[in-house]
Amino acid sequence: MSYKPNSDNDPNEIYAVIATPAELGGPTDWWTVTAHGVPVRHFPPDKRDLAERFATDPAYRQQYASKKKAYD
């Protein structure tokens, strides 16, 4: 299967911000960002604005992903 980019297709549309589902086993008042329906990042209840930004801003996602982890 080959992938052909479509200039009318916004890659940010694959992301969604949802309330964390109970079946994930985490706190249900948190926000979960999904990509194609798969959870990719969780945010506390008071950080919905950051969840929305993560879902819509590719530069923010890259910055967030490139932060050094505590265990590195």
DRENGUVO-851694 format. One line per 2 residues: number of its first residue (from 1); their letters; for each residue x, z, y of N, C-alpha, C. Coordinates in nm, 4 decimals, padded with zeros to 6 digits. Example, Ala and Ser with C-alpha at 12.3 -4.5 7.8 and 13.67 -1.06 7.14 Angstrom:
// residues 2
1> AS> 01.3190:00.7800:-00.5690:01.2300:00.7800:-00.4500:01.3200:00.7800:-00.3300  01.2850:00.7080:-00.2250:01.3670:00.7140:-00.1060:01.2900:00.7870:00.0030;
This chain:
// residues 72
1> MS> 00.0847:00.0000:-00.1172:00.0000:00.0000:00.0000:00.0888:00.0000:00.1229  00.0676:-00.0920:00.2122:00.1478:-00.0976:00.3339:00.0702:-00.0391:00.4510;
3> YK> 00.1431:00.0132:00.5453:00.0822:00.0701:00.6646:00.1077:-00.0226:00.7818  00.0012:-00.0630:00.8486:00.0129:-00.1475:00.9665:-00.0428:-00.0696:01.0849;
5> PN> 00.0432:-00.0369:01.1831:-00.0056:00.0376:01.2998:-00.1168:-00.0362:01.3726  -00.2123:00.0369:01.4203:-00.3230:-00.0174:01.4961:-00.3186:00.0448:01.6344;
7> SD> -00.2959:-00.0351:01.7372:-00.2816:00.0182:01.8728:-00.4094:00.0856:01.9222  -00.5234:00.0541:01.8613:-00.6495:00.1180:01.8995:-00.6696:00.2520:01.8284;
9> ND> -00.5837:00.2803:01.7328:-00.5981:00.4009:01.6516:-00.5088:00.5106:01.7077  -00.5685:00.6134:01.7668:-00.4945:00.7242:01.8257:-00.4467:00.8180:01.7153;
11> PN> -00.3145:00.8360:01.6986:-00.2652:00.9233:01.5916:-00.3062:01.0691:01.6093  -00.3414:01.1104:01.7312:-00.3845:01.2478:01.7524:-00.5219:01.2743:01.6922;
13> EI> -00.5968:01.1703:01.6604:-00.7303:01.1881:01.6041:-00.7266:01.2412:01.4609  -00.6103:01.2423:01.3974:-00.6015:01.2977:01.2623:-00.6055:01.4497:01.2649;
15> YA> -00.5826:01.5105:01.3813:-00.5800:01.6565:01.3940:-00.7156:01.7106:01.4354  -00.7483:01.8292:01.3840:-00.8721:01.8974:01.4215:-00.8433:02.0469:01.4298;
17> VI> -00.9128:02.1152:01.5179:-00.9036:02.2604:01.5294:-01.0335:02.3181:01.4751  -01.0196:02.4041:01.3742:-01.1372:02.4638:01.3108:-01.1173:02.6146:01.2995;
19> AT> -01.2271:02.6868:01.2847:-01.2159:02.8293:01.2521:-01.1613:02.8384:01.1100  -01.0705:02.9318:01.0865:-01.0076:02.9424:00.9548:-01.1127:02.9697:00.8475;
21> PA> -01.1226:02.8814:00.7477:-01.2211:02.9003:00.6413:-01.1863:03.0208:00.5531  -01.2857:03.0908:00.5058:-01.2644:03.2084:00.4215:-01.1877:03.1739:00.2935;
23> EL> -01.2059:03.0527:00.2422:-01.1395:03.0158:00.1163:-00.9875:03.0054:00.1290  -00.9355:03.0024:00.2529:-00.7900:03.0031:00.2700:-00.7328:03.1428:00.2521;
25> GG> -00.8188:03.2433:00.2566:-00.7747:03.3793:00.2310:-00.7172:03.4517:00.3517  -00.7120:03.3872:00.4652:-00.6588:03.4511:00.5850:-00.7695:03.5071:00.6715;
27> PT> -00.7326:03.5582:00.7885:-00.8344:03.6105:00.8797:-00.9252:03.4986:00.9300  -01.0556:03.5160:00.9174:-01.1500:03.4098:00.9521:-01.1726:03.3960:01.1018;
29> DW> -01.1176:03.4869:01.1815:-01.1339:03.4728:01.3263:-01.0187:03.3935:01.3883  -00.9222:03.3509:01.3078:-00.8101:03.2706:01.3575:-00.8510:03.1241:01.3643;
31> WT> -00.7694:03.0437:01.4338:-00.7903:02.8989:01.4446:-00.6897:02.8280:01.3561  -00.7358:02.7269:01.2866:-00.6508:02.6471:01.1994:-00.6503:02.5034:01.2488;
33> VT> -00.5305:02.4480:01.2617:-00.5167:02.3062:01.2944:-00.4972:02.2323:01.1632  -00.5786:02.1298:01.1420:-00.5677:02.0504:01.0202:-00.5243:01.9085:01.0546;
35> AH> -00.4566:01.8462:00.9603:-00.4212:01.7047:00.9702:-00.4762:01.6382:00.8450  -00.5680:01.5452:00.8627:-00.6371:01.4806:00.7501:-00.7040:01.5842:00.6618;
37> GV> -00.7520:01.6941:00.7213:-00.8206:01.7976:00.6464:-00.7316:01.9013:00.5802  -00.6003:01.8856:00.5922:-00.5062:01.9794:00.5314:-00.4562:02.0757:00.6394;
39> PV> -00.4659:02.2072:00.6174:-00.4187:02.3028:00.7182:-00.2689:02.2880:00.7423  -00.2305:02.2792:00.8703:-00.0886:02.2648:00.9032:-00.0352:02.3779:00.9907;
41> RH> -00.1212:02.4476:01.0625:-00.0756:02.5553:01.1508:-00.1929:02.6478:01.1819  -00.1636:02.7769:01.1931:-00.2655:02.8768:01.2243:-00.2325:02.9442:01.3569;
43> FP> -00.3362:02.9757:01.4337:-00.3209:03.0404:01.5635:-00.4142:03.1606:01.5723  -00.3699:03.2698:01.6389:-00.4548:03.3884:01.6546:-00.5803:03.3583:01.7356;
45> PD> -00.6787:03.4480:01.7300:-00.8073:03.4237:01.7977:-00.7961:03.3952:01.9470  -00.7002:03.4576:02.0138:-00.6882:03.4399:02.1590:-00.6021:03.3205:02.1990;
47> KR> -00.5596:03.2400:02.1032:-00.4712:03.1260:02.1306:-00.5348:02.9911:02.0971  -00.6652:02.9807:02.1126:-00.7311:02.8523:02.0838:-00.6759:02.7417:02.1729;
49> DL> -00.6401:02.7759:02.2975:-00.5841:02.6758:02.3875:-00.4555:02.6170:02.3309  -00.3724:02.6990:02.2669:-00.2499:02.6475:02.2058:-00.2805:02.5647:02.0814;
51> AE> -00.3843:02.6032:02.0081:-00.4251:02.5240:01.8919:-00.4712:02.3858:01.9363  -00.5505:02.3819:02.0437:-00.5967:02.2529:02.0977:-00.4774:02.1696:02.1462;
53> RF> -00.3838:02.2357:02.2107:-00.2657:02.1627:02.2597:-00.1846:02.1089:02.1430  -00.1678:02.1892:02.0376:-00.0953:02.1450:01.9193:-00.1620:02.0222:01.8583;
55> AT> -00.2952:02.0203:01.8589:-00.3697:01.9100:01.7987:-00.3667:01.7827:01.8821  -00.3438:01.7944:02.0127:-00.3547:01.6761:02.0991:-00.2256:01.6318:02.1664;
57> DP> -00.1212:01.7121:02.1613:00.0017:01.6815:02.2350:00.1202:01.6639:02.1395  00.1611:01.5397:02.1117:00.2708:01.5165:02.0180:00.4016:01.5827:02.0620;
59> AY> 00.4289:01.5864:02.1915:00.5518:01.6489:02.2402:00.5510:01.7988:02.2115  00.4358:01.8620:02.2262:00.4251:02.0052:02.1962:00.4442:02.0309:02.0468;
61> RQ> 00.3853:01.9455:01.9619:00.4040:01.9600:01.8171:00.5515:01.9502:01.7813  00.6208:01.8553:01.8407:00.7630:01.8374:01.8119:00.8427:01.9589:01.8591;
63> QY> 00.8124:02.0079:01.9777:00.8800:02.1253:02.0315:00.8536:02.2468:01.9417  00.7301:02.2625:01.8987:00.6905:02.3752:01.8138:00.7614:02.3673:01.6793;
65> AS> 00.7723:02.2485:01.6238:00.8324:02.2296:01.4936:00.9845:02.2440:01.4961  01.0455:02.2205:01.6107:01.1917:02.2247:01.6181:01.2445:02.3630:01.6541;
67> KK> 01.1555:02.4617:01.6739:01.2013:02.5985:01.7025:01.2731:02.6530:01.5795  01.3819:02.7246:01.6043:01.4583:02.7831:01.4946:01.3780:02.8967:01.4312;
69> KA> 01.3737:02.8974:01.3010:01.3019:03.0002:01.2277:01.3889:03.1268:01.2179  01.3256:03.2415:01.2082:01.3965:03.3697:01.2004:01.4828:03.3788:01.0751;
71> YD> 01.4404:03.3089:00.9686:01.5140:03.3191:00.8435:01.6253:03.2151:00.8298  01.6433:03.1276:00.9293:01.7521:03.0268:00.9241:01.8851:03.0892:00.9596;
